[in-house]
Amino acid sequence: MRIIAGELKGRRLHRLEGKQTRPTSDRLRETIFNILSFRTQQAVVLDLFSGTGAMAIEALSRGADSAVLVDDSSQAISLIAQNVRSFSLEKKARVQRWNIAHGLNFLRHVQPLFDLVFMDPPYNRNMIGPTLNHLLQSTSLAAQACIVVEHSVSEAIRFDHPEFELHDQRTYGKTMVSFLSFNPSWPGGYDQA
């Protein structure tokens, strides 16, 4: 695994051996960032189910301002912290161990708001909808934030919130990547909170 582009291009990421994490391949990561193109510049990034931290670190390499990297696994958190240190990103990246299934309340006080979110939850465990709900309740998303969800092709994205709009879906082997946007002016959004 390596950083594909930007200031850190070509630098290698540390990763866990075995099947405890399912890191996004270099090729898929490159494809996602090609689709995002301009959105990474000066972005405030949230990387949920971060694993190795590759998505957030790639975004920082490509010009994102800051990132919060979240995972529940102590091994993953240690690895993410190691990757952040090895790239000297301590001033731009915050690493947080947190059980996302229990909510994202710790994000309520994070400023500025996130305008780019990566989600790569364990496949086929019905975590996408609840995580989107937690994101909405955390009031941590900027208007028109882009949410990129990696999931199994057999797991449909389901959410009950009109604030999220599905813009695009692409299939890469057994993985589907869904691109959503957040509009808080729709019913139930922050403007009415």
C-alpha positions in Angstrom: 0.0 0.0 0.0 1.3 3.4 -0.9 0.1 7.0 -1.3 -1.0 7.6 -4.9 -0.6 11.3 -5.4 0.2 14.6 -3.8 3.0 15.6 -1.4 3.4 12.1 0.0 3.2 10.3 -3.4 4.9 7.0 -3.4 5.4 6.7 0.4 4.4 3.3 1.8 1.7 2.8 4.5 2.1 0.4 7.3 -0.7 -2.2 7.4 -1.9 -5.1 9.6 -1.3 -8.6 8.5 -4.2 -11.0 8.3 -7.9 -10.2 7.7 -8.5 -7.9 10.7 -8.8 -4.9 8.3 -9.8 -4.7 4.7 -7.8 -1.8 3.3 -8.9 -0.1 0.2 -6.6 -1.2 -2.6 -4.3 1.4 -4.2 -6.2 1.1 -7.5 -9.6 1.6 -6.0 -8.3 4.5 -3.8 -6.9 6.1 -7.0 -10.2 5.7 -8.8 -12.2 7.3 -5.9 -9.9 10.3 -5.7 -10.0 10.8 -9.4 -13.8 11.0 -9.1 -13.5 13.4 -6.2 -10.8 15.5 -8.0 -11.2 19.1 -6.7 -13.1 18.1 -3.5 -10.0 17.2 -1.6 -8.4 20.6 -1.8 -8.7 22.3 1.7 -11.2 19.6 2.7 -12.0 18.8 6.3 -12.1 15.0 6.3 -13.7 12.4 8.5 -12.5 8.8 7.9 -14.9 6.3 9.7 -13.9 2.7 10.1 -10.5 4.0 9.1 -8.5 0.7 9.2 -5.0 1.9 8.1 -5.9 5.6 7.7 -5.1 5.3 4.0 -8.2 7.3 2.8 -7.6 10.3 5.1 -3.8 10.3 4.6 -4.3 10.2 0.8 -6.7 13.2 1.2 -4.1 15.1 3.3 -1.4 14.3 0.7 -3.7 15.8 -2.0 -4.3 19.1 -0.1 -7.0 18.5 2.6 -6.6 20.8 5.5 -7.3 18.3 8.3 -8.7 14.9 9.2 -10.3 12.9 12.0 -9.6 9.2 11.7 -12.0 6.9 13.7 -11.9 3.2 14.3 -13.0 0.9 17.2 -10.1 -1.6 17.0 -7.1 -0.9 19.3 -4.8 -2.5 16.7 -6.2 -0.4 13.9 -5.8 2.8 16.1 -2.2 1.9 16.8 -1.5 1.4 13.1 -3.3 4.6 12.1 -1.3 6.5 14.7 1.9 4.9 13.4 1.0 6.0 9.8 0.2 9.5 10.9 3.5 9.8 12.7 5.6 8.3 9.9 4.2 11.0 7.5 4.5 13.8 10.1 0.8 14.6 10.0 0.3 15.0 13.7 -0.8 18.6 13.3 -3.3 17.8 10.7 -4.7 14.5 11.8 -6.6 13.5 14.9 -6.8 9.7 15.7 -9.9 8.7 17.7 -10.8 5.2 19.0 -14.6 5.1 19.1 -17.4 2.5 18.7 -19.3 4.1 15.8 -22.3 1.8 16.4 -22.9 3.7 19.6 -23.1 7.1 17.9 -20.8 9.9 17.0 -21.5 12.4 19.7 -17.9 13.2 20.3 -18.0 15.0 16.9 -20.5 17.6 18.1 -17.7 19.9 19.2 -15.3 19.3 16.3 -14.8 22.4 14.2 -14.8 23.2 11.4 -17.5 21.0 10.0 -16.6 18.0 7.8 -17.1 18.4 4.0 -15.6 15.0 3.0 -16.5 11.8 4.7 -15.2 8.3 4.0 -17.0 5.3 5.4 -15.8 1.7 4.9 -17.8 -0.3 7.5 -17.5 -4.1 7.7 -19.4 -5.6 4.8 -23.0 -6.9 5.2 -23.5 -5.9 8.8 -26.2 -3.3 8.3 -24.0 -0.5 9.5 -24.4 2.1 6.7 -27.9 3.4 7.6 -27.2 3.7 11.3 -23.8 5.4 10.7 -25.5 8.0 8.4 -28.1 8.5 11.2 -25.3 9.0 13.7 -23.6 11.5 11.4 -26.8 13.5 11.0 -27.3 13.5 14.8 -23.8 14.7 15.4 -24.4 17.9 13.5 -20.8 17.7 12.2 -21.4 17.9 8.5 -21.0 21.0 6.3 -23.7 21.8 3.7 -23.1 19.8 0.5 -20.6 17.5 2.3 -19.7 14.5 0.2 -20.0 11.1 1.8 -18.1 8.2 0.1 -19.3 4.8 1.2 -17.5 1.5 0.3 -19.7 -1.5 0.7 -20.5 -4.9 -0.6 -22.3 -5.1 -4.0 -24.9 -7.3 -2.2 -25.6 -4.6 0.5 -27.9 -1.9 -0.7 -27.6 1.5 0.8 -30.7 2.3 2.8 -31.3 5.5 4.7 -34.5 7.3 5.8 -33.1 10.9 5.8 -34.0 13.2 2.9 -30.9 15.2 3.8 -28.8 12.6 2.1 -28.9 12.2 -1.7 -27.4 9.4 -3.6 -25.5 10.9 -6.6 -23.5 8.0 -8.0 -22.7 4.4 -7.5 -19.8 2.4 -9.1 -19.1 -1.3 -8.9 -15.5 -2.6 -8.7 -15.5 -6.4 -8.4 -17.2 -7.3 -5.1 -17.1 -3.7 -3.9 -19.6 -0.9 -4.6 -18.7 2.8 -4.0 -21.6 5.1 -3.3 -21.3 8.9 -3.4 -23.8 10.8 -1.3 -24.3 14.5 -0.6 -25.7 16.2 2.4 -28.1 19.1 2.2 -29.2 20.4 5.7 -31.8 22.7 4.3 -34.1 19.8 3.5 -36.7 18.7 6.1 -35.1 17.6 9.3 -31.7 19.2 8.5 -29.7 21.5 10.7 -31.5 24.6 9.6 -34.6 23.4 11.5 -32.7 22.1 14.6 
